[in-house]
Amino acid sequence: MALSFTPSSAVHGSSLYSSFEQPKAAQFGSSQPLDRFNLSSAAVKLSRRRCAIKPLNAEPKRNDSIVPSAATIFAPEVVEKVEEEDYEKLAKELENASPLAIMDKALEKFGNDIAIAFSGAEDVALIEYARLTGRPFRVFSLDTGRLNPETYKFFDEVEKHYGIRIEYMFPDAVEVQALVRSKGLFSFYEDGHQECCRVRKVRPLRRALKGLRAWITGQRKDQSPGTRLEVPVVQVDPVFEGMDGGVGSLVKFNPVANVKGDDVWKFLRTMNVPVNSLHAKGYISIGCEPCTRPVLPGQHEREGRWWWEDSKAKECGLHKGNIKEEILNGNGNGAANANGNATNTDLLVNENVMNLSRPGIENLLKLENRREPWVVVLYAPWCQFCQAMEGSYIELAEKLAGSGIKVGKFRADGEEKAFAQQELQLGSFPTILFFPKHSARPIKYPSEKRDVDSLLAFVSALR
């Protein structure tokens, strides 16, 4: 990620700041840091710790091949004790606040010690909100070395539009070289994206955040119901550490957590903000080029990321704290209550959709001459992609009612997953199968277009 600085002629709350001579700093490209502001202890309280102020680049000794921390500047040599801040209370106070108000509070509290994380997608809205506050702000981004050309061009447009310099963080060349030499350029298609993301994104981010006390992200609750549904507008970062080190040393602001994706786009159009040209080509969530593709009708926006993997935890590691322990370690059945029962609300509940049990789906598999053909979806209630297609599948069932084609569903996660993978061709959720009238083997729907017209065309071609 990269950090950027913007000047402002209207700095709010100037009485809260006292300036001092800017120390020399290592620079990223042509980035020029702003004069540093020293927030008074009355205005800023560090999270959940009492600690002396230390240099921004104070961290364990690293290999010389590791690039310096984003914001490699030095704090004043003044030891100051600060009071603990109750960020859960602040989150409640700001829960119904506008993104602009949340952004203003974040910049007011942390000044030059906070930065906006910019991915090159619709989170450009964060930069626009920061501009509207009239306060100085910084922007950083992670250049993984595998972004789309359109994203690099967009970075340049944003810098010119706002008159800023984004501070880019890069992966360690030695680590990337070792990964590629040992496993190839596209190992993530075979053994998952986590290792590559850890080298190219998570570790550079960790170095960047060691130079900050807070950061600002574009997470929204509706982006990924499986992992982001409970994202608060402000929190103590559960995964990463800030400049003072230790648990609770970094604060995370999510100003658009409660904003719907459509409303973000209305804001961008209204304010005439530049956007990544990939959005016009069907891309919604944008990451690295090999791991991002356009979404199709009926698909959730996160389905364009790591599409070859299971959908329950589609995070690259930057927001790993969103993923609940039961998803990381369990069967993917969702949270369980004290009695061990899954607490997820079931999906696809409709009088025209039959709920098949394990014996029911096994009997359907055994029949070589069925009285009628069947369409069956293999699903998991916690899967955001299953949730996204619920409406179109129910509409399909309603259109097929009385046609002689049965429509059903089979919950294929948890204890049923191994069976579904072995016997029902389950690759990822949702998987749609057509059981012909005179054939034992079901036919797997090959497309990821899950709108009702595409599903009807599939059924009509095989009935």
C-alpha positions in Angstrom: 0.0 0.0 0.0 1.2 3.5 -0.3 1.0 6.7 1.8 0.2 10.1 0.3 0.2 13.6 1.7 -2.1 16.4 0.7 -1.8 20.1 1.8 -4.8 21.9 3.1 -5.5 25.5 3.7 -8.3 24.8 6.1 -6.9 22.6 8.9 -9.7 22.1 11.5 -9.1 22.2 15.2 -5.8 24.0 14.9 -5.8 24.6 18.6 -5.3 20.9 19.2 -1.9 20.9 17.3 1.5 22.3 18.0 4.0 22.2 15.2 7.7 21.5 15.3 10.6 21.3 12.9 10.2 18.4 10.5 12.8 15.7 10.9 14.6 14.2 7.9 12.7 11.3 6.4 13.4 8.4 4.1 11.2 9.1 1.0 9.2 6.8 -1.3 9.5 8.0 -4.9 8.9 11.7 -4.9 6.7 11.6 -1.8 7.0 14.7 0.4 5.7 14.2 4.0 3.8 17.0 5.6 5.1 18.9 8.7 4.4 16.5 11.5 1.8 17.5 14.0 2.1 16.6 17.7 -1.4 15.9 19.1 -1.9 17.0 22.6 -2.7 14.4 25.2 -6.1 16.0 25.7 -7.0 15.4 22.1 -5.5 12.0 21.5 -5.4 8.9 23.7 -3.6 5.8 22.5 -5.5 2.5 22.4 -5.5 0.2 25.4 -1.9 0.8 26.5 0.2 3.3 28.4 3.5 3.6 26.6 6.3 6.1 25.8 6.4 7.5 22.3 9.1 5.7 20.2 10.5 6.3 16.7 8.0 5.4 14.0 10.5 2.8 12.6 11.1 1.2 16.0 10.6 -2.5 15.3 12.7 -5.7 15.7 15.8 -5.8 13.6 15.1 -7.0 10.1 17.0 -8.3 7.2 18.5 -5.5 5.2 16.6 -6.6 2.1 13.3 -5.5 3.8 12.3 -2.0 2.7 11.8 0.6 5.4 8.4 1.2 6.9 5.9 3.5 5.2 6.1 6.8 7.1 9.7 6.4 8.0 9.9 9.6 10.0 10.7 10.1 13.6 8.5 11.2 16.4 9.6 13.9 18.8 12.0 12.8 21.5 9.5 13.5 24.2 8.2 10.9 26.6 4.6 11.4 27.2 2.1 9.3 29.1 -1.3 9.1 27.6 -4.6 7.8 28.9 -6.4 4.7 27.5 -9.1 5.3 24.9 -12.3 3.3 25.0 -12.7 2.6 21.3 -15.8 0.4 21.8 -17.5 3.4 23.2 -16.3 5.6 20.4 -17.6 3.0 17.9 -21.1 3.2 19.5 -21.0 7.0 19.4 -20.1 6.9 15.7 -22.3 4.0 14.7 -24.9 6.2 13.0 -22.5 8.9 11.9 -21.9 9.7 8.3 -18.7 8.6 6.6 -17.6 12.2 6.4 -18.0 12.7 10.2 -16.1 9.4 10.9 -13.3 10.5 8.6 -13.1 13.9 10.2 -12.9 12.3 13.7 -10.2 9.9 12.6 -8.0 12.7 11.0 -8.6 15.0 14.0 -7.6 12.4 16.6 -4.5 11.0 14.8 -3.2 13.8 12.5 -0.1 12.7 10.7 -0.1 9.3 12.5 -3.0 7.9 10.4 -3.2 7.0 6.8 -5.8 5.8 4.3 -5.3 2.4 2.8 -6.1 2.6 -0.9 -6.5 -0.5 -3.1 -7.2 1.1 -6.4 -11.0 0.4 -6.4 -14.1 2.2 -5.2 -12.3 3.0 -2.0 -11.2 6.1 -3.7 -14.3 7.4 -1.9 -12.2 7.5 1.2 -9.8 10.0 -0.4 -12.7 12.2 -1.4 -14.1 12.2 2.1 -10.7 13.1 3.5 -10.4 16.0 1.0 -13.9 17.2 2.1 -12.8 17.4 5.7 -10.2 20.1 4.8 -7.6 18.3 7.0 -4.2 17.1 5.8 -4.3 13.3 5.0 -2.0 10.6 3.9 -2.7 7.7 1.5 -0.8 4.4 1.1 -1.1 1.4 -1.2 0.4 -2.0 -1.7 2.0 -2.6 -5.0 2.2 -6.4 -5.2 3.8 -6.3 -8.6 0.8 -8.2 -10.1 -1.8 -5.5 -10.4 -3.7 -4.8 -13.6 -2.3 -2.1 -15.9 -5.6 -0.2 -15.5 -5.0 0.0 -11.7 -1.5 1.5 -12.2 -3.0 4.1 -14.5 -5.8 4.8 -12.0 -3.2 5.4 -9.2 -1.6 8.1 -11.5 -5.0 9.7 -12.1 -5.8 9.8 -8.4 -2.4 11.5 -7.6 -3.0 14.1 -10.3 -6.7 14.7 -9.3 -5.9 15.3 -5.7 -2.4 16.7 -5.9 -1.0 14.0 -3.7 1.7 11.4 -3.7 0.7 7.9 -2.8 3.2 6.1 -0.6 3.7 2.6 -2.2 4.8 -0.4 -0.2 6.4 -3.2 -2.1 7.0 -6.9 -1.2 10.5 -8.0 -0.3 12.3 -9.0 -3.5 14.1 -11.9 -1.9 10.9 -13.4 -0.5 9.1 -13.1 -3.9 12.1 -14.6 -5.7 12.2 -17.6 -3.3 8.4 -18.2 -3.7 8.5 -18.0 -7.5 11.6 -20.1 -7.9 10.3 -22.9 -5.7 6.6 -22.9 -6.7 6.2 -21.0 -9.9 4.3 -17.9 -10.9 0.8 -19.3 -10.4 1.1 -21.7 -7.4 -2.0 -20.1 -5.8 -4.2 -21.8 -8.3 -3.1 -25.1 -6.9 -2.6 -24.6 -3.2 -4.5 -21.5 -2.3 -3.8 -17.8 -2.4 -2.8 -17.3 1.3 1.0 -17.9 0.8 1.3 -15.5 -2.1 -0.8 -12.8 -0.4 1.3 -13.2 2.7 4.5 -12.4 0.8 3.1 -9.8 -1.5 0.5 -8.0 0.7 0.4 -8.9 4.4 4.1 -8.5 5.2 4.4 -5.2 3.3 1.3 -4.0 5.1 2.7 -5.0 8.5 5.8 -2.9 7.8 3.7 0.1 6.8 1.5 -0.1 9.8 4.5 -0.2 12.2 4.9 3.5 11.3 1.4 4.5 12.2 -1.0 4.7 15.2 -4.1 4.2 13.1 -5.3 3.4 9.6 -8.4 3.9 7.5 -10.0 1.2 5.3 -12.8 0.9 2.8 -14.4 -2.2 4.3 -18.2 -2.4 4.1 -20.5 -4.9 5.8 -22.2 -5.8 2.5 -18.9 -6.6 0.7 -18.6 -10.0 2.2 -21.5 -11.2 4.4 -19.4 -14.3 5.4 -16.5 -12.2 6.9 -17.4 -8.5 7.1 -21.0 -8.4 8.4 -19.9 -7.3 11.8 -17.2 -4.7 10.9 -17.5 -1.7 13.2 -16.8 1.9 12.2 -13.8 2.0 14.5 -12.0 -0.7 16.4 -8.7 -1.7 17.9 -7.0 -3.7 15.2 -7.1 -7.3 16.2 -4.2 -8.5 14.0 -1.7 -5.8 13.3 0.5 -3.6 15.5 1.2 0.1 15.4 4.4 2.1 16.1 4.3 1.4 19.8 4.1 -2.3 19.4 1.9 -4.9 21.1 -1.8 -5.7 21.2 -3.9 -2.5 21.1 -1.2 -0.3 19.6 -3.1 0.3 16.3 -6.6 1.7 15.7 -8.6 0.9 12.6 -11.3 3.2 11.1 -13.9 1.9 8.7 -15.9 5.0 7.7 -18.1 3.3 5.0 -18.8 0.1 7.0 -22.5 0.9 7.1 -22.8 2.2 3.5 -24.2 0.1 0.7 -22.1 -0.4 -2.4 -24.7 1.3 -4.5 -24.6 4.4 -2.3 -20.8 4.5 -2.6 -21.1 4.6 -6.3 -23.8 7.3 -6.2 -21.4 9.4 -4.1 -18.5 8.9 -6.6 -20.7 9.9 -9.5 -22.1 12.9 -7.7 -18.6 14.2 -6.7 -17.2 13.4 -10.2 -14.4 11.3 -8.7 -12.1 9.4 -11.0 -12.7 5.6 -10.9 -10.7 2.5 -12.1 -11.7 1.8 -15.7 -11.9 -1.9 -14.8 -15.3 -1.2 -13.1 -16.8 -0.5 -16.5 -15.7 -4.0 -17.6 -17.6 -5.8 -14.9 -15.0 -5.8 -12.1 -16.3 -4.8 -8.7 -13.8 -6.0 -6.1 -10.4 -5.5 -7.6 -7.1 -7.1 -6.5 -4.2 -8.7 -8.4 -4.7 -9.4 -12.1 -4.4 -13.3 -11.8 -6.8 -13.4 -8.9 -9.5 -11.0 -10.1 -12.1 -11.3 -12.8 -15.5 -9.6 -13.6 -18.6 -10.8 -11.8 -21.5 -12.2 -13.7 -25.3 -11.6 -13.3 -26.5 -13.0 -10.0 -23.0 -13.2 -8.5 -21.8 -11.5 -5.3 -19.1 -8.9 -5.8 -16.5 -10.9 -3.9 -17.1 -13.8 -6.2 -14.7 -12.2 -8.7 -11.8 -12.9 -6.2 -10.1 -16.3 -5.9 -13.0 -17.9 -7.6 -11.4 -21.3 -7.6 -11.5 -21.5 -3.8 -14.2 -22.2 -1.2 -16.1 -19.0 -0.5 -16.3 -19.0 3.3 -13.2 -16.9 4.0 -12.4 -14.8 1.0 -9.9 -12.5 2.7 -6.3 -12.0 1.6 -5.0 -11.5 5.2 -5.2 -7.7 5.3 -8.4 -8.0 7.3 -7.9 -11.5 8.7 -9.4 -10.4 12.0 -12.9 -10.4 10.3 -12.7 -14.2 10.0 -14.3 -15.9 13.0 -12.4 -18.8 14.7 -15.1 -21.3 13.8 -14.7 -20.5 10.1 -10.9 -20.8 10.3 -10.9 -24.0 12.3 -14.3 -25.6 11.9 -16.4 -27.2 9.2 -17.7 -24.0 7.7 -21.1 -24.6 9.2 -21.2 -21.1 10.7 -21.3 -20.3 14.4 -22.8 -22.8 16.7 -24.8 -22.2 19.9 -24.3 -23.9 23.2 -26.2 -27.0 22.0 -24.0 -27.3 19.0 -26.7 -26.3 16.5 -25.8 -24.0 13.7 -27.2 -20.5 14.1 -27.3 -19.6 10.4 -30.7 -18.9 8.9 -31.4 -21.4 6.2 -31.6 -20.3 2.5 -33.8 -21.1 -0.4 -36.9 -21.6 1.7 -39.9 -21.8 -0.7 -42.8 -24.1 -1.3 -41.4 -24.9 -4.7 -37.9 -25.9 -3.5 -37.7 -29.3 -1.9 -35.2 -29.8 1.0 -33.4 -33.0 0.3 -31.8 -35.1 3.1 -28.8 -37.3 2.7 -30.9 -40.4 2.1 -33.0 -38.4 -0.3 -30.1 -37.2 -2.5 -28.6 -40.7 -2.3 -31.8 -42.2 -3.6 -31.9 -39.7 -6.4 -28.4 -40.7 -7.4 -29.3 -44.4 -7.5 -32.3 -44.0 -9.9 -31.6 -44.6 -13.5 -35.1 -44.0 -14.6 -36.7 -41.1 -12.7 -40.3 -40.2 -13.1 -39.3 -36.6 -13.6 -36.0 -34.7 -14.0 -34.6 -32.7 -11.1 -32.6 -29.5 -10.6 -30.7 -29.5 -7.3 -28.4 -26.9 -5.8 -25.6 -27.9 -3.4 -25.4 -24.9 -0.9 -24.2 -23.6 2.4 -26.2 -21.0 4.3 -23.1 -19.0 5.3 -21.9 -18.8 1.7 -22.3 -15.2 0.4 -22.5 -16.5 -3.1 -25.3 -18.8 -2.3 -27.0 -15.9 -0.6 -26.5 -13.8 -3.7 -28.2 -16.3 -6.0 -31.1 -17.1 -3.6 -33.6 -14.8 -5.4 -32.8 -16.2 -8.9 -33.0 -19.8 -7.8 -36.4 -19.3 -6.1 -37.6 -17.6 -9.2 -36.4 -20.6 -11.3 -38.4 -22.9 -9.0 -41.5 -20.8 -9.4 -41.2 -20.7 -13.2 -40.7 -24.5 -13.3 -43.6 -25.2 -10.9 -46.1 -27.5 -12.8 -43.7 -28.1 -15.7 -42.8 -31.7 -14.6 -39.3 -30.7 -13.4 -38.6 -30.9 -9.7 -36.4 -28.3 -8.0 -34.5 -29.1 -4.8 -31.6 -28.1 -2.5 -29.1 -30.1 -0.5 -27.0 -28.6 2.2 -23.5 -29.9 1.4 -21.2 -28.3 4.0 -20.0 -29.7 7.3 -20.2 -33.4 7.6 -21.8 -33.7 4.1 -19.0 -31.9 2.3 -16.8 -34.9 1.7 -19.7 -36.9 0.4 -20.8 -34.1 -1.9 -17.2 -33.7 -3.2 -16.9 -37.4 -4.0 -20.4 -38.2 -5.3 -21.9 -34.9 -6.4 -19.1 -33.1 -8.1 -19.0 -30.3 -5.5 -16.1 -27.9 -6.2 -17.3 -24.8 -4.5 -20.6 -23.3 -3.3 -23.0 -23.1 -4.9 -23.0 -26.1 -7.3 -26.0 -26.7 -9.5 -26.9 -30.2 -10.8 -29.4 -31.4 -13.3 -30.6 -35.0 -12.9 -32.0 -36.2 -16.3 -35.0 -38.4 -16.4 -33.3 -41.4 -18.1 -29.7 -41.0 -16.8 -28.1 -41.9 -13.5 -25.3 -39.4 -13.6 -26.2 -35.8 -12.8 -25.0 -33.0 -15.1 -23.1 -30.1 -13.5 -24.1 -26.6 -14.5 -20.9 -25.3 -16.1 -21.4 -21.6 -16.0 -21.2 -19.1 -13.2 -24.0 -17.0 -14.6 -26.7 -17.6 -12.0 -29.4 -15.3 -13.3 -32.8 -17.0 -13.8 -32.6 -16.7 -17.6 -29.3 -18.5 -17.8 -30.5 -21.2 -15.4 -33.7 -21.7 -17.5 -31.6 -22.0 -20.7 -29.5 -24.8 -19.0 -32.6 -26.7 -17.9 -34.4 -26.3 -21.2 -31.4 -27.6 -23.1 -31.3 -30.8 -21.1 -35.0 -31.6 -20.2 
